[in-house]
């Protein structure tokens, strides 16, 4: 992989991370669904990985990159703060303007009676997973193998429980196991699109680097707060979800330091 360009690295890395949703969904093909408590702990793990990745792999490097570009002590944190808010705002806007459906809370966004329910699910998952691919692509575009590998591994690890959760939720609303498995697989294929976009933007212009890193972090932070954590707390398994979050956070922190 070292011979690949940063853009190609971003695409391949985010593709491999996205395919971990397929790995996570495999148990549904054999009828071995874990308990709700274990699923909530797994989603908590995903939130912990994303939380650690947002700060240690994206926000801190964004501050460092901005610090190398500007001598003023005011400009770097200002850039990062604004970019984080822009990232959160962009996903919030998508969440508001695109019709979609959550597994528990139902439909959100504008009325879209003409859309089949399966597409509402796919749109919701797209909103969720695109920032993850964007983050991996930005990581590879900014720092090559060392910058992107921790993110790719961490996002891949947390994609496995997400893939399982998506497949189980779809079976719960009436889809057969193969269709649920296929849709879960498709959710991961959104990520290389984000990865390609993130890596491409970062490699075009060095001044865009801190903006891209912090924007990706903000997008992921919105998903953590708006989607994952509320989902893990709906079924009375808050303690297990918090344990999962702690484990995911420290594993991602270790990966970032060890591999980066």
Secondary structure, 3 states (H helix, E strand, C coil): CCCCCHHHHHHHHHHHHHHHHHHHHHHHHHCCCCCHHHHHHHHHHHHHHHHHHHHHHHHHHHHHHHHHHCCCHHHHHHHHHHHHHHHHHHHHHHHHHCCEEECCCEEECCCCCCCCHHHHHHHHHHHHHHHHHHHHHHHHHHHHHHHHHHHHHHHHHHHHHHHHHHHHHHHHCCCCHHHHHHHHHHHHCCHHHHHHHHHHHHHHCCCHHHHHHHHHHHHHHHHHHHHHHHHHCCCCCHHHHHHHHHHHHHHHHHHHHHHC
